[in-house]
């Protein structure tokens, strides 16, 4: 399987939750240079919400 972790050369958002009993993890890198990571379901949810509001496809609109 390919490495799905975002980088400056391949920006994006990656979320992982290996099993229901494991905490979720996420990492994000925007083409503007912002980056973030989170561990735990609530923190990952906040990172995804922030990404959707401020970066990714909505960035710069």
N, C-alpha and C positions, 0 to 999 in steps of 0.2 A: 504494500500500500504506500502511496506517496505521502510525503510529509506535508501536512495541511496547515502547519503553523505559519501565520502571516509574517511577512518581512517587508522591509522598505521597497524591495524590488517586486514583491507580490503582496500588496496590501489586501486586507480583508479581516474577517471575523471568524474565529474558530471556537466552537463550543464542544465540550466532550463530557459525557456522563456515562462511564463504563458500566455501571449497574445501578439499580434503584437505591442500594445502600451506600454507594460511594458519593462523595460530594462532586458537584459539577465543577469544571474548570473552563476558563476561557482566556483567549488572548486576542488582541485587536491591534492592527497597525493601519493608519489612514495614510492616504497619499500626501496629506498635508504635513506628515511627520509625527502626528500624535500617536501615542501607543499606550496600551493599558493591559493589565492582566487581572484575573480574579479567581478566587477559589471559594466554593460554597455556593449553594443554590441561590440564596438571596443576593449575594455580591455579583454573581454571574448575571442574574436577572437585571440588576442595576446597570451593569456594563452594557448589556444588550440594549437596554432602553436608551442609555446615553449614546450609544453608537447609532441607533436608528434616528435619534433626534438631531445629532450634531455632526455625524460623519457618514461614511459609506455613501449610498446612493443619494442621500439628501444633502450632502456636503456642498456648500457653495451655492445653494438655491436661495 
